[in-house]
Amino acid sequence: MDIDALLKQMTLDEKIDQLMQLAAFLFDGASHEGEITGPLSDLGISSQTIHNSGSVLGGSGAAEIKRIQEAHLTTNRLNIPLLIMADIIHGYKTIFPHNLALSCSFDPELVEETARIAAKEAAVSGIHVTFAPMVDLVRDPRWGRVMESTGEDPYLNSELARAFVRGFQGQDIQTSKDSVAACVKHFAAYGAIEAGRDYNTVNMSERELREVYLPGYKAALDENAQMVMTAFNTIDGKPCSGNKALMRNLLRDEWGFNGVVISDWGSIRELIPHGVAENEKEAAALAIEAGVDIEMMTSTYVSHLKELIKEGTIEESRIDESVRRILKLKQTLGLFENPYRFLDEDKAKDVIFSEEHRLVARRAAEESIVLLENDGILPINKGDDVGLIGPFAESQDLLGPWSWIGDKNDVETLAMGIKKVFSKPISISSIQSVHAIEQEELVSAIEVAKKVDTVILALGESSDMSGEGGSRSKIDLPEIQLELLKKIHEVNNNIVVVLINGRPLDLTHVTPFAKAIVEAWFPGSSGGTAIARILSGDKNPSAKLTMSFPDTVGQIPVYYNHHNTGRPLDHNNPHNRYVSKFIDGPNMPRYPFGYGLSYSSFEYSELELSQSVLRDSKTLYVSVKVKNTKERSGDEIVQLYTRDHVGEVVRPLKELKAFKKIHLESEESKTVTFAVTEEMLRYTHSDLTCYTDPGEFTVFVGTSSANTIEASFKYQIESEEK
């Protein structure tokens, strides 16, 4: 297909309409049953605009998408196919643990595998583009969308961003079978919104933006992600969808991104309430000049771009460049040759939600579940008398937000999983709501707790308590669940709390009453069996937190890689008032980044550096001995951090630089070796250049960011030695 030749055949109206994305229910052939998110307002568009529209949001299954594309090709004058896009966030029909949970596996290969399966199921259903991965770095668990993120660390976020893109797109988006184009979002720094309140303001220096928040997006684009979605927030006072410095100067000119940029739902029109555009016409001008190619679900482009060109406010060449990028993506995906790409209704029956995919979902859940506390009560003997109590005992609400095509009726509940794994029948007392308990439910729960050896108390958040629009000012469990925990503890103190939730929680009122706490997140389609296998010891937990759990909400934001202050807390002199601390609680989170327990126990020793000085072009090798001191074999995620002691600007106390997952049999030891290079030590200086300062560094290796052993080395520029 000659894109330029096609572009010349298009009228200005047809070109502008290519920049419009509409929801599937507006198109001929739609079943009108698709789930639509976001505010829907009067678009004021004609049927002709729909016929010329360039892309579709949503569409429920292969049959509907095929009908929509067929109808579109009969009404579009130039037979330009639609791009079919959808939110395939953590699975299509087979739902995996949400992204924050998956990240706790510290396993890029597993993340890639889950994205590959999601792509296969989506592609065979007719989807061309997924609005994923979300790589927004997050330090505030009040934000509901933390469940879509991969946590608080720039390095891990970048590694997992690459993995998601490889999984969705395959080795080569043009030739890989059963692939979908990845759309990295939300550009940029959406995870830094003030107070964790969705759609709120972001305010930070450009230096911090570049060093902490941009690396994840850049990593996804380096892996050839085909699209970028704008964020709802402002940066430096300018909303991202109209931010020319961000979208055109940085993304396109500096980074060289030539792919498609799409607005988030309605975000171009939202330039008006933001206060940077007086009306839709100004909003359209700001967005197109910023380089936003596709407008999602508002109509400022189709209503005003033609007038803006006529009056000379914008050049038609701006429209042409956006249309060219959209047509180029369609060409890359082979849609001109085959508008249905990998769509196959017959194949879909065998591929979607297959047994093979469900087994991967179970494994992903097992690798994502974090053991937070264990006073020797876990694992539970399969022959013990066990009681299962709580709002998630038999709940099918294990998929979590953004499980669009996922069906709760397909979910393996916790009760189902325990019945499958445990050899002895269990007693079950279900609570129907996460916010309320009927008197008869409470009586039943207490009676069950009285007669069993161990209580598994399944508590947490319903899926609508997190996700988009799910910000919370308080992040503890609902009060009624805490009361249930206390009541059960009065009659049986052998309590294992299993948490189902989408964010780090304040567990202040849980830990005193639980002998074990299992963070299961929203574990997905096969979550019940995965949790049961952890509880029984069939699977030894190995996951580590990628986002800190605060000791109290008043600490937020609390994260491991924070800066030192001029008056740092001195743990040897805790009564000194005039240091940076709270007078009514600790500085440190309850559970820090990298933390997670196991049924094994790992001892670190013999940390050795290959040399005491690292020079420019050389490599410093860091080795450590790790021993499993328990009778159970297990997996350990060995983490390496560094600290730059003196920088041109203040440096973090610790920064994750590498990690390795190892397996150790009982009493087995292994030496783990990491390679450290100068490039790993670089940081963004005040003039926005990136390089390493000579001087002293500490390297830390351990089982979490707060539990490490350390050694020191110096970095020296080779030219300064001569």
Phi, psi and omega per residue, in radians:
M1 nan 2.228 3.070
D2 -1.542 1.787 -3.054
I3 -1.093 -0.752 -3.116
D4 -1.124 -0.665 3.111
A5 -1.135 -0.728 3.104
L6 -1.120 -0.723 -3.128
L7 -1.059 -0.655 -3.131
K8 -1.183 -0.464 3.141
Q9 -1.375 -0.289 -3.029
M10 -1.449 2.434 3.004
T11 -1.310 2.890 3.113
L12 -1.072 -0.706 3.107
D13 -1.058 -0.739 -3.140
E14 -1.141 -0.647 3.112
K15 -1.163 -0.776 -3.134
I16 -1.124 -0.673 -3.139
D17 -1.137 -0.492 3.079
Q18 -1.085 -0.381 -3.111
L19 -1.500 0.073 -3.061
M20 -1.796 2.252 2.993
Q21 -1.979 2.239 -3.110
L22 -2.144 2.729 3.111
A23 -1.250 2.636 -3.014
A24 -1.029 -0.578 -3.035
F25 -1.143 -0.264 3.132
L26 -1.436 -0.192 -3.000
F27 -1.683 2.631 3.005
D28 -1.049 2.398 3.132
G29 1.670 -0.182 -3.109
A30 -1.291 2.618 3.126
S31 -1.485 -0.165 -3.135
H32 1.107 0.440 3.138
E33 -2.041 0.041 -3.099
G34 -1.181 2.580 3.097
E35 -1.442 2.161 -3.100
I36 -2.022 2.316 3.140
T37 -1.936 2.737 3.054
G38 1.652 2.982 -3.110
P39 -1.346 2.122 3.114
L40 -1.779 2.115 3.141
S41 -2.130 3.090 -3.130
D42 -1.187 1.948 -3.058
L43 -1.387 -0.478 3.141
G44 1.130 0.744 -3.102
I45 -1.984 2.778 -3.124
S46 -1.734 2.887 3.068
S47 -1.088 -0.531 3.124
Q48 -1.139 -0.670 3.087
T49 -1.072 -0.725 3.115
I50 -1.102 -0.712 -3.135
H51 -1.149 -0.473 -3.131
N52 -1.749 -0.055 -3.084
S53 -1.018 2.601 -3.045
G54 -1.586 -0.374 -3.045
S55 -2.685 2.820 -3.097
V56 -2.169 2.463 3.037
L57 -1.820 2.052 3.089
G58 1.603 -2.799 -3.017
G59 2.087 2.158 -2.988
S60 -1.751 1.544 2.990
G61 1.618 2.905 -3.016
A62 -1.061 -0.744 -3.067
A63 -1.098 -0.815 -3.131
E64 -1.149 -0.779 -3.111
I65 -1.112 -0.666 3.097
K66 -1.104 -0.745 3.120
R67 -1.092 -0.732 -3.129
I68 -1.101 -0.801 -3.119
Q69 -1.159 -0.719 3.128
E70 -1.081 -0.813 -3.133
A71 -1.122 -0.684 -3.129
H72 -1.112 -0.747 -3.095
L73 -1.187 -0.370 3.082
T74 -1.436 -0.321 -3.098
T75 -1.894 -0.282 -3.140
N76 -1.473 2.142 -3.008
R77 -0.987 -0.690 -3.066
L78 -1.775 0.175 3.127
N79 0.948 0.724 3.085
I80 -1.478 2.083 -3.059
P81 -1.234 2.757 3.067
L82 -1.405 2.561 2.872
L83 -1.554 2.193 -3.135
I84 -1.757 2.064 -3.085
M85 -2.111 2.699 -3.123
A86 -2.811 2.863 3.104
D87 -1.550 1.531 3.055
I88 -1.786 1.540 -2.910
I89 -1.618 -0.960 3.090
H90 -2.375 0.885 3.108
G91 2.162 2.711 3.087
Y92 -1.659 -1.499 3.016
K93 -1.665 -0.705 2.986
T94 -1.380 1.991 -3.052
I95 -1.747 2.200 3.102
F96 -1.639 2.947 3.012
P97 -0.942 2.585 3.137
H98 -1.107 2.914 -2.917
N99 -1.061 -0.684 3.125
L100 -1.093 -0.687 3.085
A101 -1.134 -0.873 -3.134
L102 -0.969 -0.675 -3.103
S103 -1.094 -0.451 -3.133
C104 -1.181 -0.219 3.039
S105 -1.262 -0.331 -3.028
F106 0.855 0.712 -3.004
D107 -2.298 1.557 -3.137
P108 -1.014 -0.591 3.136
E109 -1.152 -0.690 3.089
L110 -1.159 -0.756 3.102
V111 -1.031 -0.782 3.110
E112 -1.065 -0.709 -3.138
E113 -1.116 -0.719 3.116
T114 -1.143 -0.687 3.113
A115 -1.186 -0.597 3.112
R116 -1.132 -0.734 3.120
I117 -1.176 -0.737 3.084
A118 -1.029 -0.719 3.130
A119 -1.122 -0.746 3.136
K120 -1.054 -0.802 -3.114
E121 -1.199 -0.659 3.134
A122 -1.234 -0.758 -3.083
A123 -1.127 -0.742 -3.132
V124 -1.184 -0.326 3.096
S125 -1.584 -0.029 3.053
G126 1.790 0.065 -3.139
I127 -1.391 2.410 3.119
H128 -1.827 -0.548 -3.045
V129 -2.378 2.371 3.004
T130 -1.911 2.431 3.077
F131 -1.409 1.163 -3.119
A132 -2.823 2.734 0.107
P133 -1.508 2.677 2.927
M134 -1.527 2.105 -3.071
V135 -2.061 0.406 3.124
D136 -1.145 2.076 3.061
L137 -1.227 2.382 -3.006
V138 -2.293 2.353 3.070
R139 -2.138 0.081 -3.056
D140 -2.223 1.817 -3.095
P141 -1.250 -0.109 3.065
R142 -1.172 -0.446 3.139
W143 -1.219 2.190 -3.105
G144 -1.120 -0.447 -3.040
R145 -1.493 0.145 3.020
V146 -1.022 -0.474 -3.124
M147 -1.122 -0.378 3.085
E148 -1.518 -0.221 -3.020
S149 -1.588 3.085 3.041
T150 -2.036 0.409 2.920
G151 1.869 -2.708 -2.903
E152 -1.860 0.053 -3.028
D153 -1.962 2.226 -3.107
P154 -1.103 -0.684 -3.092
Y155 -1.184 -0.870 3.137
L156 -1.110 -0.724 3.091
N157 -0.969 -0.752 -3.113
S158 -1.151 -0.776 3.134
E159 -1.085 -0.708 -3.112
L160 -1.357 -0.529 3.033
A161 -1.029 -0.791 3.098
R162 -1.055 -0.747 -3.097
A163 -1.108 -0.768 3.107
F164 -1.042 -0.800 -3.114
V165 -1.098 -0.787 3.113
R166 -1.040 -0.702 -3.136
G167 -1.154 -0.797 -3.122
F168 -1.183 -0.769 -2.967
Q169 -1.684 -0.236 -3.052
G170 1.282 -3.008 -3.104
Q171 -1.158 -0.593 -3.123
D172 -2.591 2.016 -3.044
I173 -1.039 -0.479 -3.128
Q174 -1.319 -0.554 -3.028
T175 -2.007 -0.295 -3.095
S176 -1.216 2.345 3.120
K177 -1.366 2.645 3.025
D178 0.935 0.751 -3.129
S179 -1.982 2.807 3.010
V180 -2.286 2.645 3.101
A181 -1.280 2.433 3.132
A182 -1.608 2.440 3.061
C183 -2.077 1.842 -3.105
V184 -1.324 2.432 -3.083
K185 -2.570 2.903 -0.178
H186 -1.825 2.153 -3.014
F187 -1.524 1.921 0.113
A188 -2.526 2.758 2.988
A189 1.106 0.506 3.130
Y190 -1.058 -0.500 -3.127
G191 -1.243 -0.099 -3.114
A192 -1.779 0.324 -3.113
I193 -1.075 2.480 -3.101
E194 -1.100 2.382 3.092
A195 1.129 0.164 -3.110
G196 1.141 0.371 -3.068
R197 -1.675 2.095 -3.035
D198 -0.906 2.491 3.096
Y199 1.214 0.202 -3.043
N200 -1.485 -3.069 -3.042
T201 -1.406 2.582 2.972
V202 -2.043 2.324 -3.119
N203 -2.413 1.921 -3.140
M204 -2.732 2.903 3.088
S205 -1.292 2.723 3.075
E206 -1.138 -0.547 3.134
R207 -1.111 -0.803 3.106
E208 -1.158 -0.685 3.096
L209 -0.966 -0.826 -3.087
R210 -1.243 -0.670 -3.050
E211 -1.384 -0.674 -2.969
V212 -1.824 -0.774 -2.931
Y213 -1.711 -0.492 -3.093
L214 -1.432 -0.440 -3.049
P215 -0.966 -0.642 -3.129
G216 -1.106 -0.764 3.106
Y217 -1.115 -0.776 -3.114
K218 -1.080 -0.705 3.128
A219 -1.093 -0.743 3.124
A220 -1.109 -0.696 3.135
L221 -1.248 -0.612 3.058
D222 -1.105 -0.437 3.090
E223 -1.529 0.137 3.027
N224 1.355 0.525 2.981
A225 -0.962 2.384 -2.960
Q226 -1.492 -0.367 -3.051
M227 -2.412 2.810 3.040
V228 -2.309 2.388 3.051
M229 -1.880 2.389 3.113
T230 -1.291 2.768 3.124
A231 -1.680 2.786 3.115
F232 -1.319 -0.407 -2.958
N233 -1.408 2.984 2.975
T234 -1.616 2.728 2.930
I235 -2.347 2.180 -3.084
D236 0.928 0.705 3.060
G237 1.425 0.018 -3.108
K238 -2.086 2.162 3.080
P239 -1.023 2.444 -3.007
C240 -1.043 -0.608 -3.088
S241 -1.250 -0.158 3.044
G242 -2.219 0.401 -3.012
N243 -1.729 1.638 -3.069
K244 -1.130 -0.665 -3.139
A245 -1.075 -0.659 -3.121
L246 -1.378 -0.877 -2.974
M247 -1.434 -0.645 -3.099
R248 -1.744 -0.861 -3.061
N249 -1.212 -0.819 -3.096
L250 -1.468 -1.001 -3.024
L251 -1.130 -0.826 -3.038
R252 -1.560 -0.892 -3.042
D253 -1.326 -0.869 -3.084
E254 -1.318 -0.838 -3.101
W255 -1.502 -0.255 3.099
G256 1.299 0.439 3.138
F257 -1.326 2.147 -3.122
N258 -1.959 0.174 -3.127
G259 -1.490 -2.919 -3.048
V260 -1.527 2.382 3.003
V261 -1.924 2.265 -3.140
I262 -2.117 2.499 3.056
S263 -1.284 2.766 2.913
D264 -1.368 2.999 -3.001
W265 -0.969 1.969 3.027
G266 1.287 0.118 -2.952
S267 -1.294 -0.317 3.076
I268 -1.285 -0.805 3.076
R269 -1.087 -0.513 -3.122
E270 -1.215 -0.115 3.002
L271 -1.081 -0.375 3.130
I272 -1.280 -0.992 3.085
P273 -1.118 -0.449 3.024
H274 -1.044 -0.563 3.111
G275 1.700 0.307 3.079
V276 -1.868 -0.115 3.061
A277 -2.342 2.399 -3.120
E278 -1.360 -0.509 -3.059
N279 -2.711 -3.124 -3.093
E280 -1.114 -0.595 -3.128
K281 -1.106 -0.794 3.094
E282 -1.153 -0.649 3.115
A283 -1.083 -0.761 3.124
A284 -1.090 -0.724 -3.136
A285 -1.122 -0.766 3.138
L286 -1.089 -0.753 -3.063
A287 -1.224 -0.757 -3.110
I288 -1.217 -0.627 3.084
E289 -1.184 -0.522 3.101
A290 -1.304 -0.258 3.107
G291 1.711 0.378 3.086
V292 -1.461 2.061 -3.004
D293 -1.482 -0.700 -3.052
I294 -2.097 2.305 3.076
E295 -1.745 2.110 -3.095
M296 -1.632 1.961 2.910
M297 1.112 0.353 2.779
T298 -2.302 2.922 -2.912
S299 -2.147 0.544 -3.135
T300 -1.161 -0.611 -3.137
Y301 -1.145 -0.931 -3.064
V302 -1.193 -0.414 -3.118
S303 -1.494 -0.436 -2.923
H304 -2.344 -0.256 -3.081
L305 -1.112 -0.690 -3.124
K306 -1.071 -0.739 3.104
E307 -1.159 -0.682 3.138
L308 -1.136 -0.609 3.081
I309 -1.230 -0.770 -3.100
K310 -1.044 -0.680 -3.120
E311 -1.511 -0.043 3.067
G312 1.483 0.163 3.128
T313 -1.198 -0.681 3.039
I314 -2.251 2.743 3.119
E315 -1.558 2.550 3.094
E316 -1.086 -0.412 3.116
S317 -1.058 -0.507 3.076
R318 -1.102 -0.730 3.103
I319 -1.142 -0.777 -3.104
D320 -1.046 -0.718 -3.102
E321 -1.167 -0.646 3.111
S322 -1.194 -0.778 3.135
V323 -1.104 -0.710 3.132
R324 -1.040 -0.727 3.135
R325 -1.148 -0.683 3.129
I326 -1.159 -0.800 3.129
L327 -1.127 -0.619 3.123
K328 -1.127 -0.698 3.106
L329 -1.126 -0.719 3.094
K330 -1.084 -0.656 3.091
Q331 -1.177 -0.777 3.121
T332 -1.002 -0.676 -3.132
L333 -1.431 -0.018 3.085
G334 1.290 0.395 -3.044
L335 -1.308 -0.448 3.102
F336 -1.209 -0.595 3.095
E337 -1.388 -0.653 -3.127
N338 -2.549 1.676 -3.092
P339 -1.076 -0.269 -3.085
Y340 -1.769 -0.065 3.023
R341 0.785 -1.966 -3.082
F342 -1.713 0.125 -3.120
L343 -1.032 2.221 -3.099
D344 -2.728 1.777 -3.074
E345 -1.083 -0.673 -3.140
D346 -1.216 -0.799 3.136
K347 -1.116 -0.579 -3.113
A348 -1.008 -0.608 -3.114
K349 -1.104 -0.575 -3.129
D350 -1.535 -0.560 -3.031
V351 -1.450 -0.809 -2.980
I352 -1.259 2.238 3.107
F353 0.995 0.693 3.124
S354 -1.254 2.839 3.106
E355 -1.045 -0.692 3.109
E356 -1.038 -0.755 -3.132
H357 -1.193 -0.660 -3.139
R358 -1.181 -0.565 3.083
L359 -1.181 -0.653 3.063
V360 -1.160 -0.654 3.098
A361 -1.093 -0.689 3.100
R362 -1.144 -0.784 3.137
R363 -1.101 -0.718 3.125
A364 -1.078 -0.699 3.111
A365 -1.138 -0.763 3.131
E366 -1.040 -0.683 -3.113
E367 -1.362 -0.162 -3.078
S368 -1.821 -0.266 -3.073
I369 -1.347 2.216 -3.070
V370 -1.848 2.213 3.046
L371 -1.506 1.953 -3.068
L372 -1.579 -0.671 -3.130
E373 -2.462 2.567 3.041
N374 -2.805 1.867 3.130
D375 -1.642 0.739 3.108
G376 1.422 0.008 -3.097
I377 -1.393 -0.399 3.111
L378 -1.861 2.588 -0.039
P379 -1.308 2.747 -3.128
I380 -1.479 2.362 3.057
N381 -1.123 2.273 -3.066
K382 -1.112 -0.319 -3.136
G383 -1.676 0.013 3.135
D384 -1.247 2.753 2.982
D385 -1.356 2.025 -3.039
V386 -2.092 2.375 3.025
G387 -1.952 2.357 3.109
L388 -1.976 2.064 -3.005
I389 -2.311 2.603 2.956
G390 2.158 3.018 -3.083
P391 -1.179 -0.289 3.118
F392 -1.932 0.273 3.115
A393 -1.082 -0.805 -3.135
E394 -2.190 0.250 -3.091
S395 -1.231 2.458 3.026
Q396 -1.598 0.056 -3.124
D397 -1.457 1.102 3.136
L398 -1.968 -0.004 -3.082
L399 -1.463 -0.610 3.129
G400 1.454 3.046 3.121
P401 -1.072 2.743 3.107
W402 1.079 0.567 2.984
S403 -1.834 1.138 -2.875
W404 -0.980 -0.945 -3.114
I405 -1.608 -0.237 -3.140
G406 -1.020 2.482 -3.080
D407 -1.994 2.095 3.132
K408 -1.041 -0.452 3.129
N409 -1.185 -0.280 3.118
D410 -1.598 -0.070 -2.992
V411 -1.304 2.383 2.925
E412 -1.436 1.914 -3.130
T413 -1.286 2.945 3.114
L414 -1.101 -0.717 3.107
A415 -1.056 -0.755 3.111
M416 -1.083 -0.731 -3.127
G417 -1.143 -0.755 -3.128
I418 -1.161 -0.708 3.098
K419 -1.086 -0.598 -3.134
K420 -1.276 -0.633 -2.991
V421 -1.628 -0.699 -3.061
F422 -1.473 2.542 -3.047
S423 -1.460 -0.380 -3.073
K424 -1.879 2.446 3.099
P425 -0.982 2.520 -3.120
I426 -1.896 2.727 3.040
S427 -1.663 2.330 -3.049
I428 -2.150 2.357 3.012
S429 -2.358 1.815 -3.055
S430 -1.531 2.541 2.975
I431 -1.950 2.273 -2.980
Q432 -1.416 -0.323 -3.069
S433 -2.295 2.590 3.056
V434 -1.408 -0.211 -3.042
H435 -1.979 -0.165 -3.072
A436 -2.610 2.577 3.104
I437 -2.271 2.168 3.064
E438 -1.272 2.680 -3.094
Q439 -1.037 -0.729 -3.132
E440 -1.173 -0.532 3.073
E441 -1.161 -0.737 3.133
L442 -1.119 -0.762 3.126
V443 -1.058 -0.789 3.136
S444 -1.089 -0.746 -3.136
A445 -1.079 -0.755 -3.128
I446 -1.156 -0.699 3.125
E447 -1.106 -0.719 3.084
V448 -1.101 -0.805 -3.099
A449 -1.073 -0.584 -3.109
K450 -1.170 -0.552 -2.950
K451 -1.778 -0.006 -3.076
V452 -1.945 2.844 3.077
D453 -1.300 -0.776 -3.040
T454 -2.329 2.391 3.072
V455 -1.815 2.177 2.937
I456 -1.698 1.955 -3.071
L457 -1.855 1.906 -3.035
A458 -1.663 1.842 -3.047
L459 -2.112 2.991 3.025
G460 2.632 -2.772 -3.139
E461 -1.811 2.472 2.915
S462 -1.240 2.795 -3.043
S463 -1.093 -0.449 -3.140
D464 -1.410 0.002 3.089
M465 -1.574 -0.038 3.012
S466 -2.418 -2.930 -3.056
G467 1.416 -3.029 -3.110
E468 -1.044 2.325 -3.107
G469 1.326 0.121 -3.072
G470 -1.845 0.645 3.092
S471 -1.232 2.509 -3.141
R472 -2.268 2.363 3.083
S473 -1.394 -0.410 3.052
K474 -2.128 2.338 -3.040
I475 -2.107 0.488 2.979
D476 -1.563 3.043 3.089
L477 -1.179 2.668 3.052
P478 -0.926 2.482 -3.026
E479 -0.964 -0.634 -3.092
I480 -1.151 -0.548 3.102
Q481 -1.259 -0.640 3.084
L482 -1.139 -0.658 3.084
E483 -1.138 -0.698 3.092
L484 -1.062 -0.767 3.114
L485 -0.999 -0.794 -3.135
K486 -1.142 -0.713 -3.138
K487 -1.125 -0.725 3.121
I488 -1.154 -0.692 -3.122
H489 -1.100 -0.499 3.131
E490 -1.140 -0.460 -3.090
V491 -1.952 -0.284 3.137
N492 -2.787 1.975 -3.090
N493 -1.660 0.129 3.034
N494 -1.550 1.345 -3.006
I495 -1.975 2.229 2.962
V496 -1.891 1.997 3.096
V497 -1.557 2.185 3.019
V498 -1.869 2.144 -3.084
L499 -1.768 2.263 3.006
I500 -1.986 1.993 -3.020
N501 -2.918 2.945 -3.074
G502 -1.946 0.043 -3.054
R503 -2.602 2.847 2.918
P504 -1.068 2.468 -3.084
L505 -2.029 2.769 2.948
D506 -1.478 1.926 -3.046
L507 -1.834 0.386 -3.126
T508 -0.904 -0.701 -3.048
H509 -1.680 0.164 3.109
V510 -1.857 -0.793 -3.011
T511 -1.011 -0.600 -3.139
P512 -1.163 -0.312 -3.013
F513 -1.962 0.039 -3.077
A514 -2.109 2.336 3.035
K515 -1.463 -0.294 3.037
A516 -2.642 2.556 3.048
I517 -2.254 2.159 -3.135
V518 -1.978 2.005 3.102
E519 -1.516 1.781 -3.075
A520 -1.707 -0.154 -3.109
W521 0.986 -2.759 2.890
F522 -1.611 1.789 -2.889
P523 -1.467 -0.091 3.041
G524 1.646 -2.915 -2.981
S525 -1.015 -0.672 -3.075
S526 -1.867 0.446 -2.993
G527 -1.144 -0.626 -3.076
G528 -1.064 -0.796 3.127
T529 -1.194 -0.661 3.119
A530 -1.052 -0.801 3.129
I531 -1.097 -0.780 -3.115
A532 -1.070 -0.655 3.137
R533 -1.204 -0.567 3.037
I534 -1.185 -0.816 -3.096
L535 -1.096 -0.630 -3.089
S536 -1.465 -0.260 -3.077
G537 1.565 0.012 3.034
D538 -1.051 -0.522 3.044
K539 -2.177 2.197 3.103
N540 -1.484 2.089 -3.083
P541 -1.108 2.515 3.138
S542 -2.411 -0.097 -3.038
A543 -1.201 2.671 -3.137
K544 -2.233 2.523 -3.122
L545 -1.133 2.396 3.033
T546 -1.880 0.071 3.046
M547 -2.543 2.278 -3.064
S548 -1.152 2.477 3.003
F549 -1.635 2.112 -3.096
P550 -1.221 2.691 3.000
D551 -1.300 -0.566 3.061
T552 -2.685 2.689 -3.094
V553 -1.087 -0.399 -3.141
G554 -1.190 -0.243 3.101
Q555 -1.382 -0.374 -2.955
I556 -1.118 2.359 0.024
P557 -1.390 2.361 3.094
V558 -2.241 2.200 -3.051
Y559 -2.679 2.736 -2.964
Y560 -1.270 -0.622 -2.997
N561 -1.628 0.858 -3.126
H562 -1.490 2.927 3.128
H563 -1.469 2.734 2.951
N564 -1.346 2.925 3.063
T565 -2.118 3.056 3.058
G566 -1.223 -0.334 3.083
R567 -2.271 1.237 -3.114
P568 -1.221 2.706 3.092
L569 -1.109 2.272 3.100
D570 -1.823 1.900 -3.079
H571 -1.185 -0.327 3.095
N572 -1.425 -0.211 3.133
N573 -2.389 1.158 -2.999
P574 -1.168 -0.236 -3.084
H575 -1.568 -0.075 3.099
N576 -1.174 2.028 -3.079
R577 -1.295 -0.572 -2.917
Y578 -1.639 0.938 3.022
V579 -2.328 2.979 -3.101
S580 -1.359 1.690 -3.109
K581 -2.777 2.918 2.961
F582 -1.592 2.500 3.096
I583 -1.515 -0.157 -3.088
D584 -2.133 0.338 3.131
G585 3.067 3.028 -3.078
P586 -1.364 2.800 2.998
N587 -1.359 -0.624 -3.010
M588 -1.364 2.635 3.065
P589 -1.189 2.886 3.080
R590 -1.186 -0.773 3.091
Y591 -2.284 2.018 -3.018
P592 -1.494 2.970 3.039
F593 -0.933 2.374 3.104
G594 1.495 -0.036 -3.071
Y595 -1.488 2.466 3.029
G596 3.108 2.346 -3.098
L597 -1.579 2.962 -3.136
S598 -2.469 2.876 2.967
Y599 -1.380 -0.170 2.967
S600 -1.669 3.063 3.060
S601 -2.407 2.304 -2.995
F602 -2.034 2.248 -3.102
E603 -1.910 2.262 -3.124
Y604 -1.836 2.384 3.121
S605 -2.767 3.031 3.021
E606 0.944 0.847 3.041
L607 -1.244 2.129 -3.082
E608 -2.322 2.507 3.067
L609 -1.928 2.475 -3.098
S610 -1.192 -0.419 3.050
Q611 -2.756 2.893 -3.092
S612 -1.604 -0.188 -3.123
V613 -2.264 2.265 3.032
L614 -1.772 2.236 3.117
R615 -1.920 2.834 -2.971
D616 -0.675 -1.100 -2.966
S617 -1.658 0.132 -3.059
K618 -1.713 3.083 3.098
T619 -2.199 2.341 3.060
L620 -1.758 2.187 -3.137
Y621 -1.748 2.247 -3.133
V622 -1.971 2.148 3.129
S623 -2.141 2.589 -3.139
V624 -2.545 2.519 3.082
K625 -1.642 2.237 3.118
V626 -2.111 2.224 -3.107
K627 -2.161 2.359 3.010
N628 -1.527 1.951 -3.045
T629 -1.637 0.019 -3.132
K630 -1.818 2.981 -3.102
E631 -1.329 -0.331 -3.110
R632 -1.598 2.410 2.980
S633 -1.253 2.713 -3.117
G634 -2.904 2.961 3.095
D635 -1.834 2.468 3.111
E636 -2.242 2.386 3.052
I637 -1.697 1.839 -3.106
V638 -1.481 2.194 -3.013
Q639 -2.023 2.369 3.097
L640 -2.024 2.247 3.119
Y641 -2.170 2.754 3.013
T642 -2.284 2.804 2.977
R643 -2.350 2.272 3.026
D644 -1.641 1.975 -2.957
H645 -1.290 -0.599 -3.125
V646 -2.336 2.038 3.118
G647 -2.187 2.991 3.084
E648 -1.203 -0.494 2.939
V649 -2.199 2.878 -3.094
V650 -1.099 2.362 -3.115
R651 -1.863 2.696 3.107
P652 -1.096 2.688 3.100
L653 -1.163 -0.558 3.068
K654 -2.609 2.559 3.059
E655 -2.405 2.180 3.082
L656 -1.130 2.277 -3.141
K657 -2.124 -0.372 -3.122
A658 -2.900 2.799 3.051
F659 -2.715 2.653 3.075
K660 -2.468 2.430 3.082
K661 -1.764 2.203 -3.109
I662 -2.190 2.729 3.065
H663 -1.949 2.335 3.137
L664 -2.279 2.248 2.991
E665 -1.289 2.992 3.121
S666 -1.004 2.265 3.119
E667 1.129 0.164 3.116
E668 -1.435 2.542 3.057
S669 -2.097 2.574 3.028
K670 -2.422 2.550 3.007
T671 -1.687 2.134 -3.131
V672 -1.821 2.291 -3.082
T673 -2.101 2.325 3.066
F674 -2.040 2.591 3.046
A675 -1.824 2.208 3.114
V676 -1.988 2.206 3.119
T677 -2.072 2.890 3.121
E678 -1.019 -0.657 -3.095
E679 -1.035 -0.569 -3.136
M680 -1.209 -0.312 -3.034
L681 -1.728 -0.055 -3.081
R682 -1.175 2.687 3.059
Y683 -2.623 2.929 -3.087
T684 -1.507 2.121 3.140
H685 -1.494 3.074 -3.061
S686 -1.136 -0.407 3.081
D687 -1.597 0.182 3.078
L688 1.280 0.129 2.981
T689 -1.430 2.762 -3.027
C690 -2.178 2.026 3.105
Y691 -2.833 3.064 -3.105
T692 -1.820 2.308 3.044
D693 -1.467 2.450 3.013
P694 -1.171 2.625 3.118
G695 2.553 -2.862 -3.030
E696 -1.570 2.427 3.081
F697 -2.266 2.638 2.956
T698 -2.003 2.412 3.033
V699 -1.926 2.340 -3.133
F700 -2.079 2.383 3.051
V701 -2.302 2.349 -3.129
G702 -3.090 -2.923 -3.048
T703 -1.586 -0.200 3.038
S704 -2.816 3.034 3.123
S705 -1.150 -0.359 -3.092
A706 -1.832 0.012 -3.080
N707 -2.386 1.549 -3.031
T708 -2.422 2.875 2.881
I709 -1.983 2.804 -2.948
E710 -2.464 2.811 3.037
A711 -2.646 2.854 -3.057
S712 -2.092 2.676 3.021
F713 -2.617 2.950 3.073
K714 -2.052 2.498 2.978
Y715 -1.732 2.329 -3.083
Q716 -2.331 2.305 3.092
I717 -1.324 2.224 -3.049
E718 -1.017 -0.676 -3.095
S719 -1.137 -0.417 -3.124
E720 -1.413 -0.184 3.137
E721 -1.396 -0.422 -3.018
K722 -1.492 nan nan
